[in-house]
Amino acid sequence: MTTSRVLFSLMAAAFLFVTHSSANANPRAVIELFTSQGCSSCPAADKLIAALRADPSLIPLSLPIDYWDYLGWKDTLALPGHTARQRAYSQVRGDREIYTPQAVVNGIAQVIGSDRAGIEGAVAQSHNYPSSLSVPLQVRVADERVSVTVTPRESSEDARGEVWLCALSGSVPVTITRGENRGRTITYTNVVRRWVKLGNWKGTSESFTVPVDAIKFDGVDAVAVILQSGSFEKPGAIMGASLTSLY
């Protein structure tokens, strides 16, 4: 259901970067795939996201949306918040481009989600900013708690962002019996099941703790932690993140 050509939209702003200390050494990118079980064009992108998971420098996330539910199959993993996030990205970019499969790379570029070369190009372009790798973020799972520490930035002037924890299901097979993908079983990778705002970041050292029991449900087996400029309603750049298993 692609309705546009590949589009790169890079925003000039004071961007934030997050490194992490666990599963993904030296992360290059967060790739958010807006997908739907009711979209015949999406399985190729879903397969690509699964393949990208093998690259330890990438953090691919699946964000199922709900606006194709009227076509005959209600997406079993969709969250209304994912649809709202996709729309917010399009409004911030100013292009109003909303379609599936759509990948948003590091919060600042969008591309067709099944276009591997396009995704790699967006990743490369997003690293043209001098402030990258400036805000280390550490995530640790121990004693049934997820602990997150954001270290201070040398210059906290204009340093603003939000810290979000995404509860993930690493692999979710779904058998689809109606709609455009009827008769197919598709496996979804790193599915975001819940967003938890840990707090705001203003350039100083911040620490957050969440009990594992509060986020471990419906097959949740990992967490991604994201430090992002702007807000959930007006998302800005992500220049890194942490992906950590709960086991």
Secondary structure, 3 states (H helix, E strand, C coil): CCCCCCECCCCCCCCCCEECCCCCCCCCEEEEEEECCCCCCHHHHHHHHHHHCCCCCEEEEEEECCCCHHHCCCCCCCCHHHHHHHHHHHHHHCCCCCCCCEEEECCCEEEECCCHHHHHHHHHHHCCCCCCCCEEEEEEEECCEEEEEECCCCCCCCCCEEEEEEEEEEEEEEEECCCCCCCEEEEEEEEEEEEEEEEEECCCCEEEEEEHHHCCCCCCCEEEEEEECECCCCECCCCCEEEEECC
